[in-house]
Amino acid sequence: MGTNILRRVSRTGEVPTITATVIGTRGLRKVFPVVRRAEGGWQRLRSYLRPRVDHIVAVADVTFEVSRGEAVAFLGPNGAGKSTTIKMLTGILVPTAGEAQVLGLVPR
């Protein structure tokens, strides 16, 4: 059986080297702004003109490293930010703060 090897090349032609750390995050944070609308007549109209924005912290200060060959599990209760963290590692979401690296590449 042959082995398939994927090789990523950046736009500048550089090939990232696979180091001991395959996935690394430092201080990863994601905050979602949520607009709160008031109930009732004048308050509702006022909330459209001057909306009240609350900030929901989905992921707060996540720091970890996964080395080559490691098997890991990502566990936590509902609403702990597991899916949001994975989405930031894949580039679907952009972190509010912090850094992430996957195979030497920064997800964007």
N, C-alpha and C positions, 0 to 999 in steps of 0.2 A: 504494500500500500504506500502511495506517495503522501508526502506531507505538504499541505498548503501553507505557505508563509505569506502573510500580508505585510506589505512594506509601505509605510506612509511617508510621503515626501511633502514638505511644506512648499509654499509658493517660491521661496528663495532657493529651493533645491536641497535643503538640509534634511537629513534623515535623523529623526530623534533616536537617541540611544535608550534602550530599555535598562533602567537602573534597578537597584534592589527594590525601590518603591514604585509600584505600578499605579496605585491610586493614593493621592495625598490631598488632604484639605487642611486649611489653617484658618480658624476664626470665621468659618462660613456662616453667613447670616442672610435671612430672607424676610423682608417686611412687606406686607400687602396693605395698601391704603384702602379703607372702606368708607364710603360716604354714608352718613346717617341722615335719614330724612325724618322730619318731625311729623307727628300726627296732628290733625286738625287744620282749620282754615288758614289763618294768618301765619301761624308757625310753619305750616307746610310751604306756603309761598315764600316766606323768609328763608327757609332751608334751601330753596332752589336758587335764590339770589346769593346767599352766603352759606354754602354747605359746610356742615361739620364733618371733618375727616378724622376718623380714628385709624390708628395703625395697629394691625394684627401681626404679631411676631410669630412666623411659622417655624423658623429654624433660628436658634440662637447659639452662636459660638460653638460650632461643630468642628472638632479637630481630630483627625485620625490618619493613619497610614496603613496601607495594605501592601505587603511585600510580595514579591514574585513567588508563586507556588502556595500561597496561603489560601485556606478556605475560611470564609468569614460568614457571619449571619448578622443581619441588620434588624434588631428586635426593638420593640417598644409599644406602648399602648396606642390606641386610636388617637389621632391628632397630635402625635409627637413629632411629626415632620419627616418621617421616613421617605415617603413618596416625593416630597418637595426636595429633599437632599439628592435623591437619585435623579430627579429631573434637572437639578443644577449640574450634576456630574455628567449628564448626557448632553447638556447644552440646550435643553428645551426651555429652561428658565435661567435668567441671569441673576446671580447673587447680588444682594444689596451691599454686602461687605464681605471681605475675606477673599481667600484664594483657593482654587481647586486645580488639580493637575491629574490627567489620566493618560498613562503611557507617554509622559513627557509633553503632552499637548494640553493647552488651556481650552476647556470647552466654551464655545461661543455660539 
